[in-house]
């Protein structure tokens, strides 16, 4: 964002007396075009991708880092920059062929492993990254999309580097499965695995992303605050406290910041106060999962989670929670209970033992608690609890 745009945003905020100037700038699921404090890691990833500058594909690459270290942000930013810098609006590197014409040679595509639960969805995501043309969502089959991919990459001197993000999360598409689906164009594609760990049997370069240090995380939060909030909405001491609390996890810091902004806006406050931050931090579970995990679920399951978040935390057994959610939705209690057990298996919610009631006997019942930032989820989901 250039300086004039920053000034215009601040002026607009002052005129409207708005606390939040740019909601996306605060969102923990939106990546900045240039990750703060990650220059050396970007250089390492560029080193791993160096063969593309000679018109060749690099070996497989893994980008590995702990939760909240910015593996997704780094990969997305670099891939976007490679596409934009070399190919402009077509998102393709331009090379000169022997005939003297120019055409796309290498594309850089990021696929969210959380959101491609079928071959059709995977092919559609890859094709969307290879072309600015709209890829059909329906009316065509998986075989048709695979044929389109083959045609796109087998004409002339064309290649693709495909990053599979969140490959090691539960239910996510892994790099081995991606390679199976890309078998028709295997000689023209390199897969980059992005996650908290290397894929099993990985052979190739590994770029390690360390957790943020406190002062780096302060810079990350300050950048978001300066763009997303009105001037004076959050003081620097609060930013430092938030960075120290997050302990190197940028997702948790941004989820708490976003949640605090939501709470302050709901209070019609003109700044974020300490109680807003305390409530927002309490809504970010220790060792929880990224809010994007919950937002990648189907709309029906997001509605169940929305209803769960809206319930008062009173340590009720799962069957009672399911009945309460069913009462405010079109789902049956049995379906909701099945969803809750499924979401617990996937790590999105956690089963916890319920205190034994007096006179009770038999197996100890369990309840469920969200493992994702609840305030951020409530504000970002497009599904409601009804």
Buried (B, 14 or more C-beta within 10 A) or exposed (E): BEEEEEEEBBEEBEEEEBBBBBBEBBBBBBBBEBBBBBEEBBEBBBEBBEBBEEEEBBEBBBBBBBBBBBBBBBBBBBBBBBBBEBBEEBBBBEBEEEEEEEBBBBBBBBBBBBBBBEBBBBBBBBBBBBBEEEBEEEEBEBEEBBBBBBEBBEEEEBBBBBBBBBBBBEBBBBBBBBBEBBEBBEEBBBBBBBBBEBBEEBEBBBBBBBBBEEEBBBBBBBBBBBBBBBEEBBEEEBBBBBBEBBBBBBBBBBBBBBBBBBBBBEEEBEBBBEEBBEBBBEBBBEEBBBBBBBBBBEEBBBBBBBBBBBBEEEEBBBBBBBBBBBEBBEBEBEBBBEBBBBBBEBBBBBBEEBEEEEEEEEEEBBBBBBBBBBBBBBBBBEBBBE
